[in-house]
Amino acid sequence: MENNYHVPVMLQPCIDGLNINPDGVYVDVTFGGGGHSREILKHLGPKGTLIAFDQDPDAQQNVPQDDRFVFIDQNFGFLKNNLRLKGFRQVDGILADLGVSSHQFDVPERGFSIRKNGDLDMRMDQHRTLTAAGVLNTYPEDKLHKIFGIYGEVKNAKSLAKAIVTSRLDTQFSDIDSFKKAIADYIPRGKENKYLAQVFQALRIEVNAEIQVLEDFLAQTAEVLKPGGRLVVMSYHSLEDRPVKNFMAKGKFQGEVEKDFFGNHQKPFEVITRKAIVASDDEIAQNNRARSAKLRIAEKI
């Protein structure tokens, strides 16, 4: 099933970045279709272990039958506690591919796709209570303005928020088509797909608390990785790439690197990739999703 579920982006650079020790313990925090996980398993010996996280029930259909593999059906924002529950305090490498899987876009009922009608859901974890419909139907205008402006970088975020709040006075939003119809006048002509993709990205990030989860996860990697262990993170837009870049370089999300009494830098990682690695033209031609991917690698000091 994994072949059409999700094609892994920059597979070889991710594997190279992990610098795999065959006897080591590795974590794939975004299992999805299992493409990256299967490749990691090929590089592990009989004593190696791979732990994979995914909160999406659909992903569990892709779990390989392998004694070296441990699956955790949780959000990777709870990395440290879940690893401890399984008896792992420290690991040799962590991989995160932050993109939404192609499968989630392809299933209309999930509400991720701008091209198919479906419920305004967008939850990666079906146990969460907040849905995209909940955001659109209940959030105040100023909060909607902020979400679309910051998370979607939508140019007319203010007027879009006003239109949504006005429209829902008549009828609540329930499906994608009714939402697109309600905001039709605010979509720039000729740029419909790009605009809707930005609006949907903003809703998805809010529904899944993606930026908060990412920062929680990154903060825990410093504790969970052994010295010399690798952190390999692939992101697909600047909102994700910025905290990854800052954390790898400084050990924090804002401000300058902390220094000790002697002026030495106090940071958990050494950056391996001075500039983000991007996909080759060949890969982009075969898999359009690779176009916006940025891969960063750091090593625990």
C-alpha positions in Angstrom: 0.0 0.0 0.0 2.9 2.4 0.7 3.7 3.0 -2.9 0.6 5.0 -3.6 0.1 6.1 0.0 3.0 8.5 0.0 6.3 8.7 -2.0 9.1 9.5 0.5 10.9 12.8 -0.4 14.8 12.9 -0.5 15.0 9.4 0.7 18.8 8.9 0.2 19.8 12.3 1.7 17.7 11.5 4.8 19.3 8.1 5.2 22.8 9.6 4.7 22.0 12.3 7.2 21.1 9.8 9.9 24.6 8.2 9.6 23.1 4.9 10.7 24.9 2.6 13.1 23.5 -1.0 12.4 23.2 -1.7 16.1 21.6 1.7 17.0 18.2 2.9 18.0 16.4 5.2 15.5 13.1 7.1 15.5 11.0 8.0 12.6 8.5 10.4 14.1 6.3 10.8 11.0 5.8 7.2 9.8 3.0 7.8 7.3 3.4 5.4 4.4 6.5 3.9 6.0 8.9 4.7 3.0 11.6 6.3 5.2 11.2 3.6 7.9 11.6 0.7 5.4 14.8 2.2 4.2 16.1 2.7 7.7 15.4 -1.0 8.5 17.5 -2.0 5.5 20.5 -0.4 7.2 20.0 -1.9 10.6 21.5 -5.1 11.8 19.7 -7.8 13.9 20.4 -5.8 17.1 19.2 -2.5 15.7 15.8 -1.0 16.6 13.5 1.4 14.8 10.7 3.2 16.6 8.0 4.9 14.5 5.4 7.5 15.6 2.1 8.3 13.8 -1.2 9.5 15.2 -3.1 8.8 12.0 -5.0 5.5 12.2 -4.6 5.0 8.4 -0.8 4.8 8.8 -1.1 1.7 10.9 -2.0 -0.3 7.7 1.6 0.3 6.5 3.4 -1.2 9.6 6.1 -3.7 8.5 6.2 -7.2 10.1 9.7 -6.9 11.6 10.9 -7.8 15.1 13.2 -4.7 15.1 10.3 -2.3 14.6 8.2 -0.7 17.3 5.1 1.4 16.4 3.7 4.2 18.7 0.3 5.6 17.8 0.9 9.0 19.3 1.7 12.5 18.3 5.5 13.1 18.2 5.0 16.2 20.4 5.1 13.6 23.3 8.4 12.0 22.1 10.3 11.7 25.3 7.5 10.2 27.5 6.5 7.7 24.9 10.1 6.5 24.3 10.5 6.1 28.1 7.3 4.1 28.3 8.9 1.7 25.8 12.1 1.6 27.8 14.2 3.9 25.6 15.9 6.9 27.3 18.3 7.9 24.5 18.5 7.1 20.8 21.1 7.4 18.0 19.0 9.3 15.4 15.7 11.0 14.8 14.0 11.6 11.5 11.0 14.0 10.9 9.3 14.5 7.6 6.9 17.3 8.4 4.8 17.2 5.2 1.2 16.0 5.0 1.1 12.6 3.3 -0.2 12.3 -0.2 -2.7 9.8 1.1 -4.3 12.4 3.4 -4.8 14.7 0.4 -6.2 11.8 -1.6 -9.0 10.9 0.8 -11.8 13.5 0.4 -13.4 12.7 3.8 -10.3 14.0 5.6 -10.9 17.5 4.3 -7.2 18.3 3.4 -7.7 18.7 -0.4 -8.8 21.8 -2.1 -9.9 19.9 -5.1 -12.4 17.5 -3.7 -15.5 18.1 -1.6 -15.6 16.6 1.9 -16.1 17.5 5.5 -14.1 20.5 6.9 -12.1 18.2 9.2 -8.3 18.3 8.7 -7.5 16.5 11.9 -4.4 14.3 11.6 -5.4 12.7 14.9 -9.1 11.7 14.8 -9.3 11.9 18.6 -8.8 15.7 18.6 -12.0 17.7 19.0 -11.1 20.8 17.0 -11.9 20.6 13.3 -11.5 23.1 10.4 -15.3 23.6 10.6 -14.9 24.4 14.3 -12.3 27.0 13.5 -14.4 28.6 10.8 -17.6 28.6 12.7 -16.5 29.7 16.2 -13.2 31.7 16.0 -13.6 35.5 16.4 -12.7 37.7 13.4 -9.4 38.9 14.8 -8.2 35.4 15.5 -9.1 34.2 12.0 -7.3 37.2 10.6 -4.2 36.3 12.6 -4.3 32.6 11.5 -4.7 33.3 7.8 -2.0 36.1 7.9 0.6 34.2 9.9 0.0 30.5 9.0 -1.1 31.0 5.5 0.6 34.2 4.5 -2.7 35.1 2.9 -2.5 38.7 1.5 -6.1 39.7 2.2 -6.4 37.9 5.5 -8.3 40.7 7.2 -11.1 40.9 4.6 -11.2 37.1 4.3 -11.8 36.8 8.1 -14.6 39.4 7.9 -16.2 37.5 5.0 -16.2 34.2 7.0 -17.7 35.8 10.1 -20.4 37.5 8.0 -21.2 34.4 6.0 -21.6 32.1 9.0 -24.4 34.3 10.4 -26.6 32.8 7.8 -25.3 29.2 7.7 -22.5 27.4 9.5 -19.7 25.9 7.4 -19.9 22.1 7.1 -18.1 21.1 3.9 -15.3 22.3 1.6 -17.5 23.4 -1.3 -19.8 25.6 0.8 -16.7 27.2 2.3 -15.1 27.8 -1.2 -18.4 29.3 -2.4 -18.7 31.7 0.6 -15.2 33.1 0.0 -15.3 33.0 -3.8 -15.2 36.8 -4.2 -12.0 37.1 -2.2 -10.0 34.5 -4.3 -7.7 36.3 -6.8 -8.5 35.3 -10.4 -6.0 33.0 -12.0 -4.4 32.2 -8.6 -7.2 30.1 -7.2 -5.2 27.0 -6.4 -2.3 28.8 -4.7 -4.7 31.0 -2.7 -6.8 28.1 -1.5 -3.7 26.1 -0.7 -2.5 28.9 1.6 -6.0 29.2 3.3 -6.1 25.4 3.8 -2.5 25.3 5.1 -3.5 27.9 7.7 -6.5 25.9 8.8 -4.6 22.6 9.0 -1.8 24.2 11.1 -4.3 25.6 13.5 -6.4 22.4 13.8 -3.4 20.3 14.5 -1.4 22.9 16.5 1.5 22.1 14.2 3.9 24.8 15.1 3.5 24.3 18.9 3.9 20.5 18.4 7.0 21.0 16.3 8.6 23.3 18.9 7.7 20.8 21.7 9.3 18.0 19.7 12.5 19.8 18.8 13.0 20.8 22.5 12.8 17.1 23.5 15.2 15.9 20.8 18.1 17.6 22.7 17.4 15.4 25.7 16.6 12.2 23.8 19.6 12.0 21.4 22.9 10.5 22.5 26.0 12.6 22.0 26.9 12.1 18.3 23.3 11.3 17.5 21.7 12.9 14.4 18.6 15.0 14.0 17.3 15.0 10.5 14.3 17.2 9.7 12.5 17.9 6.4 10.1 20.8 6.2 7.9 22.2 3.5 7.3 25.9 4.3 9.1 28.7 6.1 6.9 28.5 9.2 8.3 25.0 9.9 11.8 25.6 8.5 12.5 28.7 10.7 12.1 27.0 14.1 14.1 24.0 12.8 16.9 26.2 11.6 17.0 28.3 14.7 16.8 25.3 17.1 19.6 23.5 15.3 21.8 26.6 15.3 21.1 28.0 18.7 19.2 25.5 20.8 16.3 27.9 21.0 13.6 29.5 18.8 14.2 33.2 19.3 17.1 35.4 20.3 20.8 34.7 20.4 22.8 31.6 21.5 23.2 31.3 25.3 26.8 31.7 26.6 28.4 30.4 29.7 30.6 32.4 32.2 33.6 32.1 29.9 31.7 33.2 26.7 31.4 29.7 25.3 28.3 28.9 23.3 25.8 26.7 25.2 23.9 24.9 22.5 22.9 21.2 22.1 23.7 20.7 18.4 26.3 21.2 15.8 24.8 22.0 12.4 25.9 19.6 9.7 24.0 21.3 6.8 25.1 25.0 6.6 22.5 25.4 3.9 19.3 23.3 3.6 19.5 20.4 1.2 16.9 20.6 -1.6 15.6 17.9 -4.0 17.2 17.4 -7.4 15.5 18.4 -10.6 14.9 14.8 -11.4 13.2 14.1 -8.1 11.0 17.2 -8.5 10.0 16.0 -12.0 8.9 12.7 -10.6 7.4 14.0 -7.3 6.0 17.5 -7.3 5.8 17.5 -3.5 9.6 17.5 -3.3 9.7 21.0 -4.8 9.3 22.9 -1.6 11.2 20.5 0.7 14.1 21.6 2.8 16.3 19.1 4.7 18.4 20.1 7.7 20.7 17.9 9.7 22.4 18.5 13.1 24.5 16.4 15.4 24.1 16.3 19.2 27.2 17.7 20.9 
